[in-house]
Amino acid sequence: MAGSARLPEKIRPKDSVGYLAIYLEIDPVNSQIVDISSNLVPSLREKIIHNAVLGHEIKKGIEQAIKQIEMRFYGITKRAVIAALEDVYQSYGKYIKEK
């Protein structure tokens, strides 16, 4: 599943479209998040995001994962990360309905 969010205007790289994308690998049996990657996020921030969301069952919602992000992640892109996670959750819901 993938989700995206617009980056704040003042930090958009000149050579990008200005979006942050987050990709989650979700176990199809139990809906657990088993891996994560993203574009435009340095490795330490990606590690923080990874540790915050890994193991959560997306079918139960992402509120706990977002709380972990809010507690662990400090930076100008925090809101974009949360919005991208919310977008992934919406995409997952659409996928389940279509399945």
N, C-alpha and C positions, 0 to 999 in steps of 0.2 A: 504494500500500500504506500502511496505517496501523498504528501500534503505540501502546500506551499503558502508563503505569506510574503507580503511586500516588506522590504527592508526600509528602515528610516532613511529619508532623503539624504541626510548629511553623511551617511557612511556607505552609500552605494558605490561599488567599484565602477570605474568609468567604462570598463569593458564588459559589464554584465547587464542583464535586464532588470536588476534590482529586486530579485526574488530570492528568498531562502527556501530551499526544498529539504524536506525530511522524508526519509524512506524507512519504513518499518518492515521487518520480516516477521510475519505472524504465523504461528503454528496452526495449521488448519484443523487440527483435532481439538485443541483446548483453547484456542484464540489467545495464547500467551505470546507476548512480544519477545522474540528470541534474538533479534539483532536490529541495529539501527545504523544509518549513515546519513550524511547530509552534504550539501554543497556549501561552500562559502563559510564553513565553521572550522576554525583551527582545531587541532587535535585535542587539546586539553578541554576545550568547551564541548567537543563532541563526546569525550570521555565522561564529562559531568552529565550530559544529557543521557548518554547510554546507561550510566549507573542509576539515574533517576527513573527511567522508564522500563528497563529490562525486567522481565518477569511479570509485569502487569498483564492481566487478562483484558484485552481491549473490549470484549463483549460486555464486560461489567462497567465500562466507562473509563474515562481517562482523568477523572478528577484527582485521584491520588497521585498519578504521575505528574500532573500539573502542579500540585502542591509541592512535590519534591523539586521540581524545576524552580519554583518560586523561592524555596528555601536554599537551594544550592547554587543557583546561577545568577550572577550579578553582571550586568552589562547592558549596553544599549540595544542589543539584539534580543533581549529576553522576551519582549512582547511578540516579536516575530516568531521565535521558537514556539511559544505557547499557541499562537495562531496557526502555525503549521501543524502542530499536534492536533488541534481541534479540527483542522481540515482533513487530516488522516482519519480521524474518528468518523467524520461525516462520510468520507469515501467508503470506509468499512461498512457503515450502516447501509449505504446504497448497494454495496456488493452483496450483503446478506439478504436484502430484500429481493434482489434480482436472482439470487441463487435458487 
